[in-house]
């Protein structure tokens, strides 16, 4: 009778999510988020870009292409995070794909 019940196998539902986010080889997910500042002002943050790339050069290219300000900030939990002024979620996604930094499957856009 007990061999008929197969539903009691241990299964960790977060194992796959932890496996995706903890990859340090650059094949992990790149998270693009938007944060509300004050009033209508917003910040776009990009987290998860591999440390093999120079984030300051990426920010410099983004600032020139999107006509916005930006910086690289050290976050205690996420490491180095790119911050761009305004809602640049679609622009940064297209930019990362254009320079072939990652594949479309590795980009996750969050917000609103």
Helices and strands as residue ranges (DSSP letters): G 2-4, H 15-21, E 30-36, E 42-47, H 55-66, E 70-75, E 79-85, H 89-98, G 104-106, E 107-109
